[in-house]
């Protein structure tokens, strides 16, 4: 069986040069889910776009989400009719949009959906992420039924973290693929 389509779900402001998502898009041919407005994200619009892309995928998908993309996955999963198409989700450095400072910058994304995800998931958290405390990330993982991986002190696990193509993350994603 062929490897599932990998859908990249960037966070607020998209993922630029040097970000592991951009590296994966270039090296592995993964598909970035393009959103209408990266600067003023609307939860309903982003969720509708994800629904459309998953529905149009030629087969099963894996989700590779970063920051606000993780919050999107949880919200979308609570409302979709297409969860059965998702083999798993890699959730990296979720942004805590319930924090007052982030809620002010990215309104309309709280509350964070907390139900168990209907597919396997791994959440990768950093101990010094400026957008989500480690204990908070652990609590989100528990609510989502995701395995939580402590990635040490890697900041927001983005371009500034210097991960490059991030083979450890790719291995985590591949572990979610059901290729029997």
C-alpha positions in Angstrom: 0.0 0.0 0.0 1.2 3.5 -0.8 2.2 6.0 1.9 -0.8 8.3 2.8 -0.9 11.9 1.6 0.7 14.1 4.2 -1.2 17.3 4.8 0.9 20.1 6.3 -1.1 22.4 8.6 0.9 25.5 9.5 -0.1 27.9 12.2 -0.7 31.6 12.3 1.4 33.5 9.7 2.2 30.2 7.8 5.5 28.4 7.9 8.4 30.1 6.1 11.9 29.2 4.9 13.8 27.0 7.2 10.7 25.6 8.9 10.4 21.8 9.1 7.0 22.0 7.3 8.5 23.9 4.4 11.4 21.4 4.3 9.0 18.5 4.2 7.0 20.1 1.4 10.2 20.6 -0.6 11.9 17.3 0.1 9.0 14.8 0.5 6.4 16.5 -1.6 3.9 16.9 1.2 0.8 19.1 0.6 0.5 22.3 2.5 -3.1 23.2 3.2 -3.3 26.8 1.9 -5.5 29.1 4.0 -7.3 32.2 2.7 -5.8 34.5 5.3 -2.6 33.6 7.3 -2.5 36.8 9.2 -6.2 37.0 10.4 -7.1 33.3 10.8 -10.8 32.5 11.2 -11.5 29.1 12.8 -14.5 28.4 10.6 -12.8 29.3 7.4 -9.7 27.2 8.3 -11.8 24.3 9.4 -13.9 24.4 6.2 -10.7 24.5 4.1 -9.3 21.4 5.9 -12.6 19.6 5.4 -12.4 20.3 1.7 -8.8 19.2 1.3 -9.3 15.9 3.3 -12.5 15.1 1.3 -10.6 15.6 -2.0 -7.6 13.6 -1.0 -7.1 10.5 -3.2 -6.8 8.2 -0.2 -5.9 8.2 3.4 -4.1 11.2 4.9 -1.7 12.0 7.7 -1.9 15.4 9.3 1.3 17.2 10.3 0.3 20.3 12.3 2.2 23.1 13.9 1.1 25.7 16.5 -2.4 27.0 15.5 -2.6 24.0 13.1 -2.8 21.7 16.1 -5.7 23.7 17.5 -7.3 23.5 14.1 -7.0 19.7 14.0 -8.8 19.3 17.4 -11.6 21.7 16.3 -12.0 20.1 12.9 -12.0 16.6 14.3 -14.9 17.5 16.5 -17.0 18.5 13.5 -15.9 16.6 10.5 -17.6 13.8 8.6 -14.2 12.7 7.2 -12.2 11.7 10.3 -12.1 8.1 9.0 -9.8 9.3 6.2 -7.1 10.3 8.7 -4.6 7.7 9.7 -3.0 9.9 12.3 -1.8 13.3 13.3 1.5 14.7 14.4 0.7 17.8 16.5 3.8 19.9 17.1 4.0 22.8 19.6 0.4 23.7 20.0 -0.3 27.4 20.5 -2.3 28.1 23.7 -5.0 30.3 22.2 -6.8 30.4 25.6 -3.9 32.5 27.1 -5.0 36.1 27.2 -2.1 37.4 25.2 -2.6 35.0 22.4 -6.4 35.2 22.5 -6.0 38.9 21.9 -3.8 38.4 18.8 -5.8 35.5 17.4 -9.4 36.0 18.5 -12.1 33.5 17.9 -10.1 30.3 18.5 -11.0 29.7 22.1 -12.2 27.5 23.6 -9.8 24.8 22.5 -11.7 21.6 21.6 -10.7 19.0 24.2 -12.4 15.8 23.0 -10.3 12.7 22.3 -9.3 12.7 18.7 -10.9 9.9 16.5 -7.5 8.9 15.1 -4.0 8.2 16.6 -2.0 11.3 17.5 1.4 12.2 18.8 1.9 15.7 20.4 5.5 17.0 20.4 6.1 19.7 23.1 9.1 21.8 24.0 9.9 22.7 27.6 10.6 26.4 26.6 7.9 27.1 24.1 7.0 30.7 24.4 3.4 30.0 23.2 2.5 27.0 25.3 3.8 25.9 28.6 5.0 22.3 28.8 2.4 21.3 31.4 -0.3 22.9 29.3 0.8 20.9 26.3 0.7 17.7 28.3 -2.9 18.5 29.4 -3.9 19.1 25.8 -2.3 15.8 24.8 -4.2 14.0 27.5 -7.5 15.6 26.5 -6.9 14.7 22.8 -5.8 11.1 23.7 -2.4 11.8 22.1 0.9 10.5 23.2 3.0 13.4 24.4 6.7 13.5 23.5 9.1 15.8 25.5 11.3 17.4 22.8 13.5 19.1 25.4 14.2 22.9 25.1 13.5 23.5 21.4 11.5 26.8 21.6 8.4 26.8 19.4 9.8 23.9 17.3 9.9 26.1 14.2 12.6 27.6 11.9 14.3 29.3 14.8 14.8 25.9 16.4 17.2 24.9 13.6 15.6 21.5 13.0 16.1 21.5 9.2 14.4 18.5 7.7 13.8 17.2 11.2 14.2 13.4 10.7 13.0 12.7 14.3 9.7 14.3 13.5 9.4 12.5 10.2 9.9 9.2 12.0 7.1 10.1 14.5 4.8 10.9 11.6 5.7 7.6 9.8 5.0 5.7 12.9 1.3 6.8 12.6 1.0 5.5 9.0 -1.0 2.3 8.6 0.8 0.8 5.5 -0.3 -2.8 5.9 
